């Protein structure tokens, strides 16, 4: 039911704003399971997991974003930021990937279609 998924996302957002970290994590996780390709989920979920002291899970949430959206530079930036908390050397590679993906995205935007 799509409406249920939307309600789970709205609940997660409300719980995050109220600093109910465990409730927010549960609702974001539910929403991610129902709508895994929705990029809105992964940044807040990773942040909540960091707040809960679960950095490895935060990295996994951010990595899921890159798995679903490999051409999104924001996905790679989020992953690099989360990865930096557990492995700064590996994070440098992820930041480089974010820059590479951004450059490719910018290049695609600048190419005008031929009539």
Secondary structure, DSSP 4 states (H G I P E B T S, - for coil): -HHHHHHHHHHHHHHHHTT-HHHHHHHHHHHHHH-TT-THHHHHHHHHHHHTT-HHHHHHHHHHHHHH-TT-HHHHHHHHHHHHTT-HHHHHHHHHHHHHHHHHHHHHHHSPPP-
